[in-house]
Every structure is written in structure tokens, then in C-alpha cells.
């Protein structure tokens, strides 16, 4: 099967398998998209069937799908009669309708500090408090699952440094742009660096891994990459990260995890309802994920993408036409083996007696429940007690 797959790749695509696709319990490639800044999920997956939503958000509320007083392209896109997607997330409707996109609403972490730093730190470590292990949950996943994969590109953090969730005993790579490894296309400078590194790292295993990364990435060029199904990635850092993830998967370099950050979601001021700051962020997110879904459509049976944020935002809008730090959030899972076309989780409601703390959506599904199910069912790693210590997961049946 691996040979057949290689024969389908375009002529420019290198075949660089560091490890057999069938060694040990190798499962899906996992892509983790972290929306940093606490995304306002109530305006992403709109509870248009909840009357309190519009009472709490008289200016920021996204119009109902049947609101004839609003332009059609400004209304929420109905999903199930109660929830709807923000109109800027329309590119995701194809994945939703093909039942390859699942949404888990009112999910998140038990931490109620509403501190970006603390919430991200605990979530990326997969722990309840600071006393837990210092490594990241993805790092512990890699350490507890021997896939027989020796690739230096087993796990990649898209950016200038690896994400906190990747930290641990297994080496990972940071990758902002494949082009950066080409030294701007200067073949002479690249050759000089390779000769110098060969001398310095002649007997150093870690250095040899660095050389392997350079050799691999030298053969890949995002500027000449042709995506399948005419997929068009947005011209943004997020679009580039997803495109490069697709390239590494197709090149068979042994990629198991790609971690991608999308910043800018801390929308205290002038957030925007159907246009503005946050809708522009949603447009980039949706266009990127839709392009990735189209490009990787023939490989979705071996690919799982999950998006998450450190917490949600206050149920009511503030006086600056924004939203303050909240609690309950939302996750999306994209893949060929999800129970898609459905909003999962128990909806807690938005009435005064149902909101918690200063007026926040409650958490009814722990984010670790979703990740644990992905780990067990798609990554073939049952060691959730080590990945999320002192936590007993409740499987939410998001994965088939």
C-alpha cells in the first residue's frame, strides 16, 4: 500500500520515509491548532436558539439564520436548529456536511483563573495545577508510544520555537518556514553550512538529526507546491503552516504531530460581530482548515486535526464592544473518522442561574476527554493515565 501511495505523488515530491508507515502502533498524523488569546466561541458556534444569547449581546450577537432584518450573508449558518456557524466560517460547511467535522461546545479546563498564561500553561501540560509534570501532554504521548519512528521530524512545532505541549524527552523540531532552511535559495551558502556542520557533528547523533532535517527540507519548496483539488491556502502564517504540514505528510518524512498557533483572539475591544477584528480571524481560520481538508481529502482516514483555546469569553458583551475573559470554550475535530455533522457535548444554557462566576458559560466536557479519545482511538496510545496524570477521562464519542 505504501508503494502505491508513493506512486501517486507528483514528480517533484521527494520520497523520504525515515520509518515504515506500518511499524509498531503507528496511527493518524495529529494536527493541533491552538487559538491563543481565548477565542469567543459563542460567536463562532452561535447558540441562535438560546434567547439569552441575544439579550446578553445586543450589539455583538450574530443574527439568527432566519432573521429577515439582516442581510443573508450576515446571518449564522444553521447546523442543527439550535447552533449555527458564524458566516465567516462558511468554508467549513463542506467538511460539516461531509460529516468530517465535529464540534464540542461548552468544553474546556477546570481552571477558572481566567489568566491566559496560567490557563495555557496548564492546558498544554494537560494538568489541573502547577504540581503536575512539567512536560507537555503531546511530549508525554510521544514518550509513551514507541512507533519505531526515528525521524527528526516526528513532531514539529510550526513557529520559531516548539509549543509548550511538545516539551518532553522526545526531541521535536521548530519550523517557521521550510524556505528558511534553504538559506534564501543560496546553494553555495547552503553547501558551506552543510560542510561545516558535517565537520562539527561528525560523531554527534543530535547534530546528524539536524543534518537530516536540512537534507529533507531542502527538497521541499512551498512556493512551487501544488495542492490537491485546487485547494487555496490563505496567504497568512496559518495558511503557510497548514500547507507545510500537508507537504511533510505527503513527503512521508515520518511526521506524527504538527502543532500550530493562531494568535490574536483576545478581543476586549471592538471585537466585531459579522465584520471586523474577530471575523477576520475566523475567515483565516476557516479558509485555512477548508484548504487543508480539500488538499488532504484522500488522506483524511489517517489524519486528525483538533482546534482548542485556553478558555472562552464572557457571555455578555462589554462596554467597549468586546468580550472579557470567560470560561467555557469549544473544540473542533476534523478528520475522516469523526462523528461529524454534529455538535457534541451537554449545553449548559445561558440563563442567569446557568452561567457561572461573573457570567460565563459553564464547562460540561473536559478538553482532556476529547484528546483522550483521539489518543486511544486514532493514535493507538492507551496510556492516557500517563499523558493526563490523575485524570480519569470520560469518552465523549466524538470519534468513530
Beta strands, then each sheet from edge to edge (+ up, - down):
strand 1: 29-35
strand 2: 45-46
strand 3: 77-78
strand 4: 84-85
strand 5: 101-108
strand 6: 155-158
strand 7: 173-175
strand 8: 257-262
strand 9: 303-309
strand 10: 329-335
strand 11: 342-344
strand 12: 365-366
sheet 1: 7+ 6+ 8+ 1+ 9+ 10- 5+ 11+
sheet 2: 7+ 6+ 8+ 1+ 9+ 10- 5+ 12+
sheet 3: 2+ 4- 3+
end
